[in-house]
Amino acid sequence: YLYTSMTMESTAFSRMERKSINLMKKLAQVRTDITFLSKCKKLDVLPKGLYIRNPLKSTYCTDYSEKLCNILSRKLLIHLIGLMYSKQQRIKQEISELDSSIGNNPSMQTRSWQIFSKTKETIYYTLLTELQKKKEKKLSKLLHLKEIKTTQNPPSNIINLSSHKLSQAEESVLSRGLSFCPAKPTQTIQLCGDLEAFFRRLRLKEFFNYPTDQSTQQTSSQQQSPSRISNTQTSVQNSRNKNSTWTPPEGRNPSLDFYIDCFRRRAQAEIIDKQHHLKQNLTRAERDSINSLKNNPDIIIKEADKGGAVVIMDRLDYTQEAERQLSNTKFYKILPSDPTEEYKRELNKILKTLPIDIQEHIHMETPQEPRPGKFYLLPKIHKPGNPGRPIVSGIGTITVGVSGYMDSILRPYAISTPSYLRDTTDFLRKIQSIENLPENTILATMDVEALYTNIPHADGLQAIRNIIPDKTTAQLATELCHFVLTHNYFKFGDSLYLQVNGTAMGTRMAPQYANTVVANLWHVCHRRHSKPSLWARTPSAGPRE
């Protein structure tokens, strides 16, 4: 500031010199801002003025909307850094032009030029140092606020019950949910194989479920030779074999052929051709955190029983809870050896007594090499002590085919009962249909504790006999249900277990089996006690009255 107070030989040049000094001040400000914003980007913090707030916070405030605001704020930060670099370049160019004009003036003496340059430099570095101290203080405050926010406000859908402290990247990945799919390059050969398998299933479904006109078929069959008819029958027979690779020919259904052709072309254009431009949906730190969580032997990650939250537990606590439940001999017993081969022989013996179409249906759904079920727990974070809900995955087990068939048999009977409640809308509709409701009416709810595992086999099978009017169908359903209930074996750790009471939550028929039992139970109660004004029950849950 000293030089600006000096007496200038010319008013025009004094203005140019003052302008040059002011530009140096602006340059110091811009350079400080660039350094500050670059550090904010590197340390993943946002200045208060650059944070984009959710305009719908009062009506639509979710983790996803907040995440979008953070993404937009970071993009604004990057854009502002680019603008600052451009501004810095323009200021440097203006300073260079001004200094050149001042230095080329014949009246400018060498000593005056040296004093001018030294004064300008002193002003620049003094201001730069002062601004940098202010920015460093501001950055430290931002980092402190970020640390407090990270400690006090973890993502709302993450429940950490373990001793493992999650990093910011691990929290970011888990907050996306366990069904989130990280972007990765398409396996072209696998994709093409999956597409052709899908097209084959469509053609098989059309071939068996939507035959061509019967009169046309009869006419064509009369004109065909016996050998050709025999070949067609053989193809149909082979297609029902689970290991068959036979595919119905093209040309049977032009609409299906057109759909498959369009699907194949679109997959080629939008998936295979664009895989080199795949946009990553995770940062490098988030990808590394997936591997670190996956390879951590001390924790286990499960979805909460209700609410969809992600729960992290110590593996030791999880194992102890599972062993506590499996040690209850009322529901489970340990098997000395793998009973798979024995159970396969029993299933084949039962299937031989069934009609051909039912045999084929169950055979198609039953794996050739079945394995024990998989036992796991879903933490009940809404209850004290966070107990686990026992689930037995029936995928690939000996009972999967029978259970799927029984689900299709029981479903029509279970949902046709007057007390069946589909959803909240159905409940409101039934409430509105009540006329002349007494003033002293009580709205009450009831819940069956551990419904699935507490259904005795004898009571459950009797409920099936009661709800199915046709005796032949009832006998068939009872026999098949008995097989599913008494052959529900699974593995946990190195031990094999058999469930001896109730049905497993995880087998396909379980919800409709539970619905049937509860409907039958309430039907028996109605015959012995007075009937309420309205009785409704939610699917596969305890009664609602």
HELIX and SHEET records of a PDB file:
HELIX    1   1 TYR A    3  SER A    5  5                                   3    
HELIX    2   2 THR A   11  LEU A   43  1                                  33    
HELIX    3   3 LYS A   48  LEU A   50  5                                   3    
HELIX    4   4 ASP A   63  GLY A  103  1                                  41    
HELIX    5   5 THR A  110  GLN A  152  1                                  43    
HELIX    6   6 GLN A  168  LEU A  174  1                                   7    
HELIX    7   7 THR A  188  ASN A  209  1                                  22    
HELIX    8   8 GLN A  214  GLN A  223  1                                  10    
HELIX    9   9 PRO A  226  SER A  239  1                                  14    
HELIX   10  10 PRO A  254  ALA A  267  1                                  14    
HELIX   11  11 GLN A  268  ILE A  272  3                                   5    
HELIX   12  12 GLN A  275  HIS A  277  5                                   3    
HELIX   13  13 ARG A  284  LYS A  294  1                                  11    
HELIX   14  14 ARG A  315  LEU A  326  1                                  12    
HELIX   15  15 THR A  340  LEU A  351  1                                  12    
HELIX   16  16 ILE A  356  GLU A  365  1                                  10    
HELIX   17  17 VAL A  400  ILE A  415  1                                  16    
HELIX   18  18 THR A  424  GLN A  432  1                                   9    
HELIX   19  19 TYR A  452  ASN A  454  5                                   3    
HELIX   20  20 HIS A  457  ILE A  467  1                                  11    
HELIX   21  21 LYS A  471  THR A  486  1                                  16    
HELIX   22  22 ALA A  510  ARG A  528  1                                  19    
SHEET    1   A 3 ILE A 158  ASN A 160  0                                        
SHEET    2   A 3 VAL A 310  ASP A 314  1                                        
SHEET    3   A 3 ILE A 299  GLU A 303 -1                                        
SHEET    1   B 5 TYR A 332  LEU A 335  0                                        
SHEET    2   B 5 SER A 495  GLN A 499 -1                                        
SHEET    3   B 5 TYR A 489  PHE A 492 -1                                        
SHEET    4   B 5 GLY A 373  PRO A 379  1                                        
SHEET    5   B 5 GLY A 388  SER A 393 -1                                        
SHEET    1   C 2 ALA A 536  ARG A 537  0                                        
SHEET    2   C 2 PRO A 543  ARG A 544 -1                                        
END                                                                             
